[in-house]
Amino acid sequence: MKKLILSICAVMLIAFSAHAEKRVGVSVAYTMFDSSGTETTKSSGEKNSATEEEDVVVPSLFVEFANDRGLALGFDIVPVDNQELGSGTGSDDDAETSGANTASAELTGHYTVYGLAPLGSGGAYFKFGLARATIDTTENLSTGTTYGNEDVDGVLVGLGFNRESDAGTFFRMEGTYTDYDDVNFKGSFNGNAAGDSAVRNKIDADIDALALRISLGKSF
């Protein structure tokens, strides 16, 4: 469903751009990721849960198209792949393993299709959108199990304040919350998903992000 909504938003963005004010800009967001996950071992069914909190500074680029009523449609893309979601190192704490385990995950290829709706005439606005990214996992597990990468969608909502100058430049401050879908990783053994079932585990993960963003841009 979210893929369909993203496609519809993209079509609307193209159609909206024909007779609209154009805006481009850059943003920097102080983003607080809250990631939780549970790993279930295939053979024993043992569950190991963990929660990670990571604070990162995330830059992005955006383009918007706005009508004369202040409604806007935009596209925001993060040009770097360094949004660390968490990492860890563990000792041998499972009878099925022998040796230390390390794992980490990053959010990459992140983009958002969003809309802005003015709240009154003072510069305040409501922001809503759909985000998509890829979760890249890296691990060194003594079982030989590996986890692939998975795409994840999210719903974004936020409030902000916009101040424009007579020269067409603008400054914004906003706070947003993004709730990403739950994601499931199935382990493979030495790259083979049909490998030894005794060491094929699975991970269920949930990610949320709270961001405080400042933006500078120009209208045309």
C-alpha positions as CSV (number, residue, x, y, z in Angstrom):
1,M,0.0,0.0,0.0
2,K,2.8,2.5,0.9
3,K,4.5,1.8,-2.5
4,L,1.2,2.7,-4.2
5,I,0.9,5.9,-2.2
6,L,4.5,6.8,-2.9
7,S,3.8,6.3,-6.7
8,I,0.7,8.5,-6.5
9,C,2.6,11.2,-4.6
10,A,5.3,11.1,-7.3
11,V,2.7,11.6,-10.1
12,M,1.1,14.4,-8.1
13,L,4.5,16.0,-7.6
14,I,5.1,16.1,-11.4
15,A,1.6,17.4,-12.1
16,F,1.8,19.9,-9.3
17,S,5.1,21.3,-10.6
18,A,3.7,22.7,-13.9
19,H,2.2,25.9,-12.5
20,A,3.8,26.2,-9.1
21,E,6.4,28.1,-7.2
22,K,9.6,26.1,-7.1
23,R,11.8,25.8,-4.0
24,V,15.2,24.2,-3.5
25,G,17.2,23.9,-0.3
26,V,19.4,22.0,2.1
27,S,18.6,20.7,5.6
28,V,20.6,19.5,8.6
29,A,18.7,17.3,11.1
30,Y,19.7,16.2,14.6
31,T,18.1,12.8,14.5
32,M,17.5,10.4,17.4
33,F,17.0,6.8,16.2
34,D,15.4,4.4,18.6
35,S,15.9,0.8,17.3
36,S,14.7,-2.4,19.0
37,G,15.0,-5.9,17.9
38,T,14.6,-9.5,18.9
39,E,16.7,-12.4,17.5
40,T,15.2,-15.8,17.6
41,T,17.5,-18.8,17.3
42,K,16.2,-21.4,14.8
43,S,16.9,-24.6,16.7
44,S,16.1,-23.7,20.3
45,G,13.6,-20.8,19.8
46,E,15.6,-18.7,22.3
47,K,14.8,-15.0,22.1
48,N,17.4,-12.3,22.7
49,S,16.2,-8.7,22.7
50,A,18.1,-5.4,22.6
51,T,17.4,-1.7,22.2
52,E,19.8,0.8,20.7
53,E,19.6,4.6,20.7
54,E,21.8,6.5,18.2
55,D,22.0,10.3,17.8
56,V,23.3,11.4,14.4
57,V,23.4,14.6,12.3
58,V,21.8,13.9,8.9
59,P,22.1,16.3,5.9
60,S,19.6,16.3,3.1
61,L,18.6,18.1,-0.1
62,F,15.1,18.9,-1.1
63,V,13.0,20.4,-3.9
64,E,9.4,21.6,-3.5
65,F,6.5,22.9,-5.6
66,A,3.9,25.2,-3.9
67,N,0.6,26.7,-5.1
68,D,-0.7,30.2,-4.3
69,R,-2.5,28.8,-1.2
70,G,0.7,27.7,0.4
71,L,0.2,24.0,-0.1
72,A,3.4,22.3,-1.1
73,L,4.6,18.9,-2.3
74,G,8.3,18.0,-1.8
75,F,11.0,15.4,-2.3
76,D,13.8,15.1,0.2
77,I,16.9,12.9,-0.2
78,V,19.8,12.1,2.1
79,P,23.0,12.0,0.0
80,V,25.1,10.1,2.5
81,D,24.8,6.5,3.9
82,N,26.0,6.9,7.5
83,Q,22.8,6.8,9.6
84,E,24.0,4.3,12.1
85,L,21.2,2.4,13.8
86,G,23.3,0.5,16.3
87,S,26.1,-1.9,16.7
88,G,27.3,-4.3,19.3
89,T,29.8,-7.0,20.3
90,G,28.8,-10.0,22.4
91,S,30.7,-13.0,23.8
92,D,29.8,-16.6,23.3
93,D,26.5,-16.8,25.3
94,D,24.7,-19.5,23.3
95,A,25.4,-23.2,23.3
96,E,25.0,-23.1,19.5
97,T,27.9,-20.7,19.0
98,S,31.6,-20.6,19.8
99,G,33.2,-17.1,19.8
100,A,32.4,-13.5,20.0
101,N,29.6,-12.0,17.8
102,T,29.5,-8.5,16.3
103,A,26.7,-6.9,14.3
104,S,25.6,-3.4,13.1
105,A,23.0,-1.8,10.9
106,E,22.8,1.4,8.9
107,L,19.9,3.2,7.2
108,T,20.9,4.0,3.6
109,G,19.3,5.3,0.4
110,H,16.8,7.4,2.5
111,Y,14.3,9.6,0.7
112,T,10.9,11.2,1.7
113,V,8.0,12.4,-0.4
114,Y,6.1,14.9,1.7
115,G,3.4,17.6,1.8
116,L,3.3,20.9,3.7
117,A,0.0,22.6,4.8
118,P,0.1,26.1,6.3
119,L,-1.4,26.6,9.7
120,G,-2.7,30.2,9.7
121,S,-0.7,33.1,8.2
122,G,2.1,33.3,10.7
123,G,4.5,30.8,9.0
124,A,3.6,27.7,10.9
125,Y,2.9,24.5,9.0
126,F,2.1,20.9,9.3
127,K,4.3,18.3,7.5
128,F,3.3,14.8,6.5
129,G,5.0,12.3,4.3
130,L,6.2,8.8,3.4
131,A,9.8,7.7,3.8
132,R,11.7,4.8,2.3
133,A,15.2,3.5,3.1
134,T,17.3,0.4,3.1
135,I,18.6,-1.2,6.2
136,D,22.1,-2.5,5.6
137,T,23.4,-5.1,8.0
138,T,26.9,-6.2,8.7
139,E,27.7,-9.1,11.1
140,N,30.4,-11.5,12.1
141,L,28.6,-14.3,13.9
142,S,30.3,-17.4,15.1
143,T,27.4,-19.5,13.8
144,G,28.2,-18.4,10.2
145,T,24.8,-16.9,10.0
146,T,24.4,-13.7,7.8
147,Y,21.5,-11.3,7.4
148,G,20.7,-9.6,4.1
149,N,19.5,-6.0,3.5
150,E,15.8,-5.0,3.6
151,D,13.8,-2.0,2.4
152,V,11.7,-0.3,5.0
153,D,8.9,2.3,4.7
154,G,7.9,4.9,7.3
155,V,5.2,7.5,8.0
156,L,6.4,11.0,8.9
157,V,4.5,13.8,10.7
158,G,5.8,17.1,12.0
159,L,5.3,20.7,12.8
160,G,7.5,23.6,11.7
161,F,7.9,27.3,11.2
162,N,8.9,29.1,8.0
163,R,10.3,32.6,7.6
164,E,10.8,34.1,4.1
165,S,12.7,37.2,3.0
166,D,11.8,39.6,0.2
167,A,14.6,38.1,-1.9
168,G,13.0,34.7,-2.0
169,T,15.2,33.0,0.5
170,F,13.7,31.2,3.5
171,F,14.6,29.7,6.8
172,R,12.8,26.9,8.6
173,M,12.8,25.0,11.9
174,E,10.8,21.9,12.3
175,G,10.4,18.8,14.4
176,T,9.3,15.5,12.9
177,Y,8.6,12.0,14.0
178,T,9.0,9.0,11.6
179,D,7.5,5.6,12.5
180,Y,9.1,2.9,10.3
181,D,7.4,-0.4,9.6
182,D,8.6,-3.5,11.4
183,V,11.2,-5.3,9.4
184,N,12.1,-9.0,9.5
185,F,15.5,-10.5,8.6
186,K,16.0,-14.2,8.0
187,G,19.5,-15.5,8.5
188,S,21.4,-17.6,5.9
189,F,24.3,-19.9,6.5
190,N,27.4,-18.8,4.7
191,G,25.3,-17.0,2.2
192,N,23.0,-19.9,1.6
193,A,19.4,-19.5,2.9
194,A,18.9,-23.2,2.6
195,G,21.9,-24.1,4.7
196,D,22.2,-25.7,8.1
197,S,18.8,-25.0,9.8
198,A,20.4,-25.3,13.3
199,V,22.1,-21.9,12.8
200,R,19.6,-20.0,10.7
201,N,18.1,-17.4,13.0
202,K,15.7,-14.5,12.4
203,I,15.5,-10.9,13.6
204,D,12.4,-8.8,14.1
205,A,13.2,-5.1,14.3
206,D,11.4,-1.8,14.9
207,I,12.8,1.7,14.2
208,D,11.5,5.1,15.1
209,A,13.2,8.5,14.5
210,L,12.7,11.9,16.1
211,A,14.4,14.8,14.3
212,L,15.0,18.5,14.9
213,R,15.7,20.1,11.5
214,I,16.8,23.5,10.2
215,S,16.6,24.3,6.5
216,L,17.8,27.0,4.2
217,G,16.3,27.5,0.7
218,K,15.5,29.7,-2.2
219,S,12.1,30.2,-4.0
220,F,11.9,30.8,-7.8
